[in-house]
Amino acid sequence: MRETTLVGLFSLKKGGKGLNSNLNERVMVALDVEDRDKALEIARELKGSGCWVKVGLELYSIAGTEIIKELKAMGFRVFLDLKLHDIPNTVKRTVGVLAHCGADLLTIHCSGGFQMMAESVEVAKASSTSENGLKLVGITVLTSLDEEKLHDELGVERNLKEQVLKLAELGKKAGLAGVVASAQEAQELRAQCGPDFLLITPGIRPAGTETQDQARTMTPREAIKAGSSYLVVGRPITRAAHPREALEHLWD
């Protein structure tokens, strides 16, 4: 998967022709909603905007792989965020099944270890019908966790940024296309992992909005400038009265 060059995205004059269209391609709208019909309603409003859509555990549990086919039929690229984490054999077999569902990206946990990731990458490659088939990205440290929770609740001795960088390094060695991490770690990750490694950053909140359950947040423009490839944005768009309008004003 070739990453669009990030340098120069903000050299376009704000409000100029093509600005939002280019930037919308970097947005993954999280369809973390209560039912299939609501997800498709939001998707229809966003159709043609250029953004991705994210299908997470909640929507997948309700609608299964059929929702992915419906979203692909609308022209969306689909980020399937299931955060797989189990023994290597279970995860790689699951990846083999999901490789045929039509999703473009799938998440697995880096903390599952090198073998789990490497074997899953090989299965995804073998199961894909083209080089544009399913790619795997790794979860590093959830953006709902902060330094205190990482140490006190999970017993991790490294500081948060070191843990993210270590897991990303392991994921890259295992062949992952990229990782999911807070935009606050994006600059260091970009320097460590290079220009072609995908950095997907949740916890994105437009300026002046509430952080809600996210502990490590950043505005969309800040995240892009820090080196993020894609921004995951949920409630600021999906809970807006007019999701398409909210997407277009994300960069204000």
C-alpha positions as CSV (number, residue, x, y, z in Angstrom):
1,M,0.0,0.0,0.0
2,R,1.5,3.2,-1.1
3,E,1.3,6.2,1.2
4,T,0.4,9.6,-0.2
5,T,3.0,12.1,0.6
6,L,2.0,14.2,3.6
7,V,4.4,17.1,2.9
8,G,2.5,20.0,1.3
9,L,-1.0,19.0,2.3
10,F,-1.3,22.2,4.3
11,S,0.5,24.4,1.7
12,L,-2.9,24.7,-0.1
13,K,-4.6,27.9,1.0
14,K,-7.3,27.2,3.5
15,G,-10.7,27.1,1.7
16,G,-9.0,26.7,-1.7
17,K,-10.3,24.2,-4.3
18,G,-9.5,20.6,-3.5
19,L,-8.3,21.2,0.1
20,N,-11.0,19.3,1.9
21,S,-11.1,16.6,-0.8
22,N,-7.4,15.8,-0.3
23,L,-7.7,15.9,3.5
24,N,-10.9,13.8,3.6
25,E,-8.9,10.9,2.1
26,R,-6.9,10.9,5.4
27,V,-10.0,10.5,7.5
28,M,-11.4,7.2,8.7
29,V,-14.9,7.8,10.0
30,A,-15.6,5.4,12.9
31,L,-19.1,3.9,12.4
32,D,-19.3,3.0,16.1
33,V,-23.1,3.1,16.2
34,E,-25.8,0.9,17.6
35,D,-27.2,-0.8,14.5
36,R,-26.7,-1.5,10.8
37,D,-29.3,0.9,9.6
38,K,-27.8,3.8,11.4
39,A,-24.3,2.9,10.1
40,L,-25.6,2.8,6.5
41,E,-27.6,6.1,7.0
42,I,-24.3,7.8,8.0
43,A,-22.4,6.1,5.1
44,R,-25.0,7.4,2.6
45,E,-24.5,10.9,3.8
46,L,-20.7,10.6,3.5
47,K,-20.7,8.8,0.1
48,G,-18.5,10.5,-2.4
49,S,-16.6,12.6,0.2
50,G,-13.4,10.6,-0.2
51,C,-13.2,9.4,3.4
52,W,-12.7,5.9,4.7
53,V,-15.1,4.2,7.1
54,K,-14.1,2.2,10.1
55,V,-16.1,-0.9,11.2
56,G,-15.3,-1.8,14.8
57,L,-16.3,-4.6,17.2
58,E,-19.8,-3.1,18.0
59,L,-21.0,-2.8,14.4
60,Y,-19.2,-6.0,13.2
61,S,-20.9,-7.9,16.1
62,I,-24.3,-6.7,14.8
63,A,-23.9,-6.8,11.0
64,G,-21.0,-9.2,10.3
65,T,-19.1,-9.2,7.0
66,E,-22.2,-8.2,5.0
67,I,-21.9,-4.6,6.2
68,I,-18.4,-4.5,4.7
69,K,-19.7,-5.6,1.3
70,E,-22.4,-2.9,1.5
71,L,-19.9,-0.2,2.3
72,K,-17.5,-1.3,-0.4
73,A,-20.4,-1.2,-2.9
74,M,-20.9,2.5,-1.9
75,G,-17.2,3.1,-2.9
76,F,-15.7,3.3,0.6
77,R,-12.3,1.9,1.6
78,V,-13.0,-0.1,4.8
79,F,-10.8,-0.2,8.0
80,L,-11.9,-3.3,9.9
81,D,-10.9,-2.6,13.5
82,L,-11.3,-5.9,15.3
83,K,-8.1,-5.8,17.4
84,L,-7.4,-9.5,17.1
85,H,-5.4,-10.9,20.0
86,D,-5.1,-14.6,20.7
87,I,-2.7,-17.5,20.2
88,P,-0.9,-17.3,16.8
89,N,-2.9,-20.2,15.3
90,T,-6.3,-18.7,16.2
91,V,-5.4,-15.3,14.9
92,K,-3.9,-16.4,11.6
93,R,-6.9,-18.7,10.9
94,T,-9.2,-15.8,11.6
95,V,-7.2,-13.5,9.3
96,G,-7.5,-16.2,6.6
97,V,-11.3,-16.0,6.8
98,L,-11.4,-12.2,7.0
99,A,-9.0,-11.8,4.0
100,H,-12.0,-12.5,1.7
101,C,-14.5,-10.1,3.3
102,G,-13.4,-7.1,1.2
103,A,-11.9,-4.9,4.0
104,D,-8.7,-3.0,3.1
105,L,-7.1,-2.9,6.6
106,L,-7.5,-5.1,9.6
107,T,-6.1,-4.5,13.1
108,I,-4.3,-7.1,15.3
109,H,-2.6,-6.4,18.7
110,C,1.2,-6.0,18.6
111,S,1.3,-7.3,22.1
112,G,0.2,-10.7,20.7
113,G,3.9,-11.2,19.8
114,F,6.1,-11.5,16.7
115,Q,4.9,-15.0,15.7
116,M,1.3,-14.1,15.9
117,M,1.8,-11.0,13.7
118,A,4.3,-12.6,11.2
119,E,2.1,-15.7,10.6
120,S,-1.0,-13.5,10.2
121,V,0.8,-11.3,7.6
122,E,1.8,-14.3,5.6
123,V,-1.8,-15.7,5.6
124,A,-3.2,-12.3,4.5
125,K,-0.7,-12.2,1.6
126,A,-1.5,-15.8,0.6
127,S,-5.2,-15.2,0.8
128,S,-5.4,-12.0,-1.1
129,T,-6.2,-12.1,-4.8
130,S,-4.1,-9.0,-5.6
131,E,-1.4,-6.8,-4.1
132,N,-4.2,-4.4,-3.0
133,G,-5.7,-7.1,-0.8
134,L,-6.1,-7.0,3.0
135,K,-3.2,-5.4,4.9
136,L,-2.6,-5.7,8.6
137,V,-1.9,-2.9,11.1
138,G,-1.0,-3.3,14.7
139,I,-2.5,-1.9,17.9
140,T,0.3,-0.4,20.1
141,V,-1.1,1.2,23.2
142,L,-4.8,2.1,23.3
143,T,-5.5,5.9,23.3
144,S,-7.7,5.4,26.3
145,L,-4.6,4.5,28.4
146,D,-2.3,7.0,30.0
147,E,1.0,6.7,31.7
148,E,-0.5,5.9,35.1
149,K,-2.8,3.2,33.9
150,L,0.0,1.6,31.8
151,H,2.2,1.3,34.9
152,D,-0.3,0.8,37.8
153,E,-3.0,-1.3,36.1
154,L,-1.0,-3.2,33.4
155,G,2.4,-3.4,35.1
156,V,4.4,-2.2,32.1
157,E,7.7,-0.8,33.2
158,R,8.6,1.2,30.1
159,N,7.2,4.6,29.8
160,L,4.2,5.0,27.4
161,K,6.1,6.4,24.4
162,E,8.9,3.8,24.7
163,Q,6.2,1.0,24.8
164,V,4.6,2.4,21.7
165,L,7.9,2.6,19.8
166,K,8.9,-0.9,20.9
167,L,5.7,-2.5,19.8
168,A,5.8,-0.6,16.5
169,E,9.3,-1.8,15.8
170,L,8.3,-5.4,16.5
171,G,5.2,-5.0,14.2
172,K,7.3,-3.6,11.4
173,K,9.8,-6.5,11.7
174,A,6.8,-8.9,11.5
175,G,5.7,-7.3,8.2
176,L,2.8,-5.2,9.3
177,A,1.8,-2.3,7.0
178,G,1.6,0.1,9.9
179,V,0.4,0.6,13.4
180,V,-2.4,2.4,15.3
181,A,-1.1,4.9,17.9
182,S,-1.8,8.2,19.4
183,A,-0.9,11.2,17.3
184,Q,1.3,12.3,20.3
185,E,3.7,9.5,19.3
186,A,3.5,10.1,15.5
187,Q,6.6,12.2,15.1
188,E,8.8,9.7,16.8
189,L,7.1,6.8,15.0
190,R,7.6,8.4,11.7
191,A,11.3,9.0,12.4
192,Q,11.8,5.4,13.5
193,C,9.6,3.5,11.0
194,G,10.1,5.6,7.8
195,P,7.9,7.3,5.3
196,D,6.0,4.3,4.0
197,F,4.9,2.9,7.3
198,L,1.2,3.7,8.0
199,L,0.4,5.6,11.1
200,I,-3.3,5.5,12.0
201,T,-4.2,7.8,14.8
202,P,-7.4,7.7,16.8
203,G,-8.2,10.1,19.6
204,I,-8.7,12.9,17.1
205,R,-10.8,15.8,18.3
206,P,-11.5,19.1,16.4
207,A,-10.3,22.2,18.3
208,G,-12.7,23.1,21.1
209,T,-14.5,19.8,21.4
210,E,-14.5,17.4,24.4
211,T,-12.0,14.6,24.7
212,Q,-14.6,12.2,26.1
213,D,-13.0,8.8,26.9
214,Q,-9.8,9.5,25.1
215,A,-6.7,10.2,27.2
216,R,-4.3,11.2,24.5
217,T,-5.8,13.5,21.8
218,M,-4.8,15.9,19.1
219,T,-6.6,18.1,16.6
220,P,-6.7,16.9,12.9
221,R,-4.2,19.5,11.6
222,E,-1.8,18.8,14.5
223,A,-1.9,15.1,13.8
224,I,-1.2,15.4,10.1
225,K,1.7,17.8,10.7
226,A,3.1,15.3,13.3
227,G,3.2,12.6,10.7
228,S,-0.1,10.7,10.9
229,S,-1.2,8.9,7.7
230,Y,-4.8,8.5,8.6
231,L,-7.0,10.0,11.3
232,V,-9.8,8.0,13.0
233,V,-12.7,10.3,13.9
234,G,-15.9,9.0,15.3
235,R,-18.4,10.9,17.5
236,P,-17.6,14.5,16.3
237,I,-18.9,13.3,12.9
238,T,-21.3,10.4,13.5
239,R,-23.2,12.2,16.3
240,A,-23.4,15.4,14.4
241,A,-26.8,16.5,13.0
242,H,-25.2,16.5,9.6
243,P,-22.2,14.1,9.4
244,R,-21.1,15.3,5.9
245,E,-21.0,18.9,7.0
246,A,-19.1,17.9,10.2
247,L,-16.6,16.1,8.0
248,E,-16.1,19.1,5.8
249,H,-15.6,21.4,8.8
250,L,-13.2,19.1,10.5
251,W,-10.3,21.2,9.3
252,D,-11.6,24.6,10.3
